[in-house]
Amino acid sequence: MTEGNVKNDTLGVALSYVSAVSCGLSILGAMGIFLTYALFSEIRNTARKLMISLTIADFLTPTGILTAIVVQGFGDHVSNTDFCTVQSAVTTYSSLVSFFLTVAIAGYLFVAVNRRSMSSTCVLVVSNVVSWTVPGIIIVVALYKKILGRNKLDLPIGTGPWCWVNFDEQDRSTSIAYMFITGKGWELACYLLTATFYVLLKFKLYLRQRFKHLNEINPDLRDDDKNFLYVWLVFLAIRAWGTIRFFMLIAYSGEIPKDDLNTVLLFLQAIGDPSQALFNFILFCLLDRDVRQKMCQRCTLCMTVIYATIHNNDGNCEESQDRHIDHASIKEESYADNGHTDEVSLPKSNERAGIMSQSDTRFNVIGSKRKYGSVLTTLNSFSNKAFTV
């Protein structure tokens, strides 16, 4: 094995581990978005429902990439070309759906601010049908043309340690065109459209309705939905590295640059491409005031219940030890004879348990004779009662 091969193997393993961590965190972020949507009914407006659809797509992307990394054995080598094709189809499809839904959310917010009344059902149906159908058609055509997978050199061209386009070294311009159609072209369109929508929306809110909350402009919006204004910035920050590498590939006429800049960009792409669900969780859960407060309340409640359960278990253990002392028969034997009044003595076990002191054992008895049967009670119930007969 040559020194170059050793270096490439080491780089591939490091790249796989970095990407696997990013995928794991993104999967957890997607689960957090699903959980908050299920628990907090107050946030289930149209924008949040579109976000759930987007999160489903963003959940499929890191899951497919993580599966590919595990199957490949944490390296760049792909031993199963059929699996590589399937993984490429799944992750490419989910990425395209994510692009479409991101634009749909931006367009919905822009229209919702300009029109007070609109059908949320229509928005959801049209957005989901278009966003899930058009990418499906693209993937079916790509599978028919056999352009998904990995090239014969078994190198990750335009991606991290996962499969995308079967790059043909003999026809590089066609392969680049396929990369543009199955991903980068729609990604660039998503950049431009979302940035345009959000900039126009930001100016409109600032110039005309800067003193109003979003729920005052449209009752279907929440004031914290303004966080959607920053989606395009997050989207650009995490996916720009792969786009830069794509343009570098075009600039080098399909050659794979092997400089340090490409290595740095490759690691950044391996971290950023699968991580959109993680950043969406931060933006729409941790930075959303209503969701954050409800999460804190739920966590506080859970901690309180856990503490109370542990405390009660400890108390039950102590109570079971003291029941032999507390389980006493209180018998009162008194009689009145020539105006004589006797003191009733309680069992010594009660006095040892501290249930009643001597000063509390005096009973004024007039007339009849009374008997109290066995009474099972706890220490606290005795200490809170005064006995006068």
Backbone hydrogen bonds, N-H to C=O, Kabsch-Sander energy under -0.5 kcal/mol:
donor,donor_aa,acceptor,acceptor_aa,energy
6,V,2,T,-2.1
7,K,3,E,-2.3
8,N,4,G,-2.3
9,D,5,N,-2.6
10,T,6,V,-2.4
11,L,7,K,-2.4
12,G,8,N,-2.5
13,V,9,D,-2.2
14,A,10,T,-2.4
15,L,11,L,-2.6
16,S,12,G,-2.0
17,Y,13,V,-2.3
18,V,14,A,-2.2
19,S,15,L,-2.2
20,A,16,S,-2.4
21,V,17,Y,-2.1
22,S,18,V,-1.9
23,C,19,S,-2.4
24,G,20,A,-2.5
25,L,21,V,-2.3
26,S,22,S,-2.1
27,I,23,C,-2.4
28,L,24,G,-2.0
29,G,25,L,-2.3
30,A,26,S,-2.4
31,M,27,I,-2.2
32,G,28,L,-2.1
33,I,29,G,-1.9
34,F,30,A,-2.3
35,L,31,M,-2.4
36,T,32,G,-2.4
37,Y,33,I,-1.9
38,A,34,F,-1.9
39,L,35,L,-2.1
40,F,36,T,-2.3
41,S,39,L,-0.8
43,I,40,F,-1.1
44,R,41,S,-1.4
45,N,43,I,-2.2
49,K,45,N,-2.1
50,L,46,T,-2.2
51,M,47,A,-1.8
52,I,48,R,-1.8
53,S,49,K,-1.7
54,L,50,L,-2.3
55,T,51,M,-2.4
56,I,52,I,-1.9
57,A,53,S,-1.5
58,D,54,L,-2.5
59,F,55,T,-1.7
60,L,56,I,-1.7
61,T,57,A,-1.6
63,T,59,F,-1.5
64,G,60,L,-2.5
65,I,61,T,-2.2
66,L,62,P,-2.8
67,T,63,T,-2.2
68,A,64,G,-2.0
69,I,65,I,-2.3
70,V,66,L,-2.3
71,V,67,T,-2.6
72,Q,68,A,-2.3
73,G,70,V,-1.1
74,F,69,I,-2.6
79,S,77,H,-0.6
81,T,79,S,-0.7
84,C,80,N,-1.8
85,T,81,T,-2.0
86,V,82,D,-2.1
87,Q,83,F,-2.9
88,S,84,C,-2.2
89,A,85,T,-2.1
90,V,86,V,-2.3
91,T,87,Q,-2.5
92,T,88,S,-2.2
93,Y,89,A,-2.0
94,S,90,V,-2.5
95,S,91,T,-2.0
96,L,92,T,-2.2
97,V,93,Y,-2.4
98,S,94,S,-2.1
99,F,95,S,-2.0
100,F,96,L,-2.3
101,L,97,V,-2.6
102,T,98,S,-2.0
103,V,99,F,-1.8
104,A,100,F,-2.1
105,I,101,L,-2.4
106,A,102,T,-1.8
107,G,103,V,-2.7
108,Y,104,A,-2.5
109,L,105,I,-2.3
110,F,106,A,-2.0
111,V,107,G,-2.3
112,A,108,Y,-3.0
113,V,109,L,-1.8
114,N,110,F,-1.2
115,R,111,V,-2.4
120,S,118,M,-0.7
123,V,119,S,-1.8
124,L,120,S,-2.5
125,V,121,T,-2.5
126,V,122,C,-2.5
127,S,123,V,-2.3
128,N,124,L,-2.2
129,V,125,V,-2.6
130,V,126,V,-2.4
131,S,127,S,-2.3
132,W,128,N,-1.9
133,T,129,V,-1.7
134,V,130,V,-1.8
136,G,132,W,-0.5
137,I,133,T,-2.1
138,I,134,V,-2.0
139,I,135,P,-2.4
140,V,136,G,-2.3
141,V,137,I,-2.1
142,A,138,I,-2.2
143,L,139,I,-2.7
144,Y,140,V,-2.1
145,K,141,V,-2.2
146,K,142,A,-0.6
146,K,143,L,-0.6
147,I,142,A,-2.1
149,G,164,W,-1.8
154,D,151,N,-1.7
157,I,155,L,-1.4
158,G,156,P,-0.7
162,W,160,G,-1.9
164,W,149,G,-1.4
166,N,147,I,-2.6
167,F,165,V,-1.5
169,E,167,F,-0.7
171,D,168,D,-0.6
175,S,171,D,-1.8
176,I,172,R,-2.5
177,A,173,S,-1.9
178,Y,174,T,-2.2
179,M,175,S,-2.2
180,F,176,I,-2.0
181,I,177,A,-2.2
182,T,178,Y,-2.6
183,G,180,F,-0.6
184,K,179,M,-1.8
185,G,180,F,-2.6
186,W,180,F,-0.6
187,E,183,G,-2.2
188,L,184,K,-2.5
189,A,185,G,-2.0
190,C,186,W,-2.1
191,Y,187,E,-2.1
192,L,188,L,-2.2
193,L,189,A,-2.7
194,T,190,C,-2.3
195,A,191,Y,-2.1
196,T,192,L,-2.1
197,F,193,L,-2.7
198,Y,194,T,-2.7
199,V,195,A,-2.3
200,L,196,T,-2.4
201,L,197,F,-2.4
202,K,198,Y,-2.4
203,F,199,V,-2.3
204,K,200,L,-2.3
205,L,201,L,-2.5
206,Y,202,K,-2.0
207,L,203,F,-3.0
208,R,204,K,-2.2
209,Q,204,K,-1.1
212,K,209,Q,-1.3
216,E,213,H,-1.1
217,I,213,H,-1.3
218,N,214,L,-2.6
221,L,218,N,-2.1
225,D,222,R,-1.6
226,K,223,D,-1.2
227,N,224,D,-1.7
228,F,225,D,-1.9
229,L,226,K,-1.8
230,Y,227,N,-1.8
231,V,228,F,-1.4
234,V,230,Y,-1.9
235,F,231,V,-3.1
236,L,232,W,-2.4
237,A,233,L,-2.3
238,I,234,V,-2.1
239,R,235,F,-1.4
240,A,236,L,-1.4
243,T,239,R,-1.3
244,I,240,A,-2.4
245,R,241,W,-2.0
246,F,242,G,-1.8
247,F,243,T,-2.1
248,M,244,I,-2.1
249,L,245,R,-2.1
250,I,246,F,-1.8
251,A,247,F,-2.5
252,Y,248,M,-2.1
253,S,250,I,-1.6
254,G,249,L,-3.1
255,E,252,Y,-1.5
263,T,259,D,-1.4
264,V,260,D,-2.4
265,L,261,L,-2.6
266,L,262,N,-2.2
267,F,263,T,-1.9
268,L,264,V,-2.2
269,Q,265,L,-2.3
270,A,266,L,-2.2
271,I,267,F,-1.6
272,G,268,L,-2.7
273,D,269,Q,-2.4
275,S,272,G,-1.4
279,F,275,S,-1.9
280,N,276,Q,-2.4
281,F,277,A,-2.0
282,I,278,L,-1.9
283,L,279,F,-2.3
284,F,280,N,-3.0
285,C,281,F,-1.5
286,L,281,F,-1.7
287,L,282,I,-1.7
289,R,287,L,-0.7
292,R,288,D,-3.0
293,Q,289,R,-2.4
294,K,290,D,-2.2
295,M,291,V,-2.5
296,C,292,R,-2.2
297,Q,293,Q,-2.3
298,R,294,K,-2.5
299,C,295,M,-2.5
300,T,296,C,-2.6
301,L,297,Q,-2.4
302,C,298,R,-2.7
303,M,299,C,-2.5
304,T,300,T,-2.2
305,V,301,L,-2.5
306,I,302,C,-2.6
307,Y,303,M,-2.6
308,A,304,T,-2.7
309,T,305,V,-2.5
310,I,306,I,-2.5
311,H,307,Y,-2.7
312,N,308,A,-2.7
313,N,309,T,-2.1
314,D,310,I,-2.1
315,G,311,H,-2.4
316,N,312,N,-2.5
317,C,313,N,-1.8
318,E,314,D,-2.0
319,E,315,G,-2.6
320,S,316,N,-2.4
321,Q,317,C,-1.3
322,D,318,E,-1.7
323,R,319,E,-1.0
325,I,322,D,-1.0
326,D,322,D,-3.1
327,H,323,R,-2.5
328,A,326,D,-1.9
328,A,375,V,-0.5
330,I,328,A,-0.7
330,I,373,G,-0.6
331,K,329,S,-1.0
332,E,330,I,-0.5
333,E,331,K,-0.6
334,S,332,E,-0.6
336,A,367,G,-0.7
337,D,335,Y,-0.6
337,D,340,H,-0.9
340,H,337,D,-1.2
344,V,361,T,-0.6
345,S,343,E,-0.6
350,N,347,P,-0.9
351,E,347,P,-1.2
352,R,348,K,-2.5
353,A,349,S,-1.9
354,G,350,N,-0.6
354,G,351,E,-0.7
355,I,350,N,-2.2
360,D,357,S,-1.4
361,T,358,Q,-1.4
363,F,361,T,-0.5
365,V,363,F,-0.8
368,S,366,I,-1.0
375,V,328,A,-0.8
377,T,375,V,-0.7
382,F,378,T,-1.6
383,S,379,L,-2.0
384,N,380,N,-1.0
385,K,382,F,-1.6
388,T,386,A,-0.6
